[in-house]
Amino acid sequence: MIRQARDERGSASIEVAIGLPAFILFVGLIIAGGRLALAHQALQTAAADAARSASIARDAGSADSAARREAHNSLSNQNLRCRSTDVRIDTSGFRVPTGRPADVRVTLTCRVDLADLSVPGVPGSRLITATMISPIDTWRERGPS
């Protein structure tokens, strides 16, 4: 029995036509994951900076403004561009009497833009949140306003 040689011309083109889109999708997903991880890290850093700024303030009002200012400065310094940013600051610790432990809680929410990736299955944006807590000095005088 004689075997006939199969003509394999064009098979590489078919393999590339099938494999290349899958490879591009895979690379796009890696880029999206990396961008989200870096954004989350930047958001955590900004929340920590804001909480620390609020905890060293003398009263709740100045703590709130210091935390907001520091959150925006930190996000700007880290080149994190959000579609929208929400800063929530819990300064109720300033109402706790001196001598008792208290803290300030800062929650940052950022909508990260992913639309420029154009990867199927990846949404146009993703909402990420970070919360950080910083203690208020137990023995320092506090003011609620």
N, C-alpha and C positions, 0 to 999 in steps of 0.2 A: 504494500500500500504506500502510495506516494503522498506526502503532505504538501499542500500548497501553502506558500508563504502568504501571510495576511498583510495586506497593505495598511500600514499604520500612519500614513501621511495625514496630517491634520489633527492627530490625537492631542498633540501638545497645545494646539490652539483651543481645543475644547476644554482641556484641563485648566488652562489659564482663564477661560471664560467662566468657568465654574468656581475656581479657587480665588481669583482676585477680588470679587465682591465680598466674599466671606472674610478675606484677610483685611480689607478696608473697613468692614463693619467691626471686626475685632479690634483694630487699632483705634477706631473712633470710640469704642466703649472704654478702652484703656484711658484715652485722653479725658473722657467725661468723668471717669472714676477719679483720676488724678486731680482734675480741676475741683471736684467736689471735696476731696480730702484736703486739699490746700485751702479751700474756702472755709471749711469747718475749723481747721487749725487757726486761721486768721481770725475767725469769729470768736473762738475761745480766748485767744490772746486779747482781743479787744474787750471782751466781757470782763476778763481778769483785770485789765488796766482800768476799766471804768469802775469796777467794784472797789479796787484799791483807792482810787481817787475819791470815791464817795465816802469810804470808811475813815479817811483822815480829815474830812470836813468837820466843821464845828456844829452844824445844825442840818436838819433835813432839807431845807430849801437850797442851801449851798451845796449839799451833797448831791442833790438831784441835778443841778446845773453842771457841776463838775463832772459827774458821771456821763452825762450826755455829751458834753464837750470832748471828754477823753475817748469815748466810744467812737465818735466820728473822726477824731484825729487819728486814732489807732487804725481804723479801717482805711483811712486815706493813706497813711504811711505804709501800709501793707499792700496798697494798690488793689484792694478788693472792691470791685464795683458791683453794687447790688441794684437790681431793678427797684426794689423798695427795702427800706430798713425800718425796723421797729425796735425801740429801746424802752424797756420796762424796768423801773427801779423801785425796789421795795425799801423804803427808808423807815419802816416802822420801828426798827431797832433804836432810833433816836428817842423814842418815847419810853424806853426801858430805863428805870432809875440807875444812876451811877452806882457802880459796885456789882452790878449783875451783868452777866455776859449778853452781848447783843451783836447783831451783824447786819450787813447790807447785802441785798441780793440784786444782781443785775442780770436781766435776760435780754439777749440780742437775737433778733430774727432777721434773716436776710434772704431775699429771693435772688438766687444766682442764675444768671442768664446762660443757657446752653444752646440757644437757637442757632448760633453760628456753626455748631458742629454738624448739623444736618445728618444725624445718624438715626436710622429707623429704630423706633422703640425707645429713644431717649426724648423725654419731654423738653419743651422749649425753655423751661426754667424749673428750678427745684428750690423748695423752701428748706432752709437749715436754721437750727436754733442752738444757742449755747447759753448756759446759765452758770454764773460764778458767784461765790459768796466770799465776802471779806469781813473779818471781825472788826468791831469797833472797840477801841481801847476801853477796857472795863472801868478804869479809874479816872478817865477824863470826863469833864463836865459836858453834858449834851443838851442840845436845845431842839425842841420839836419843830420849830418854824423853819 
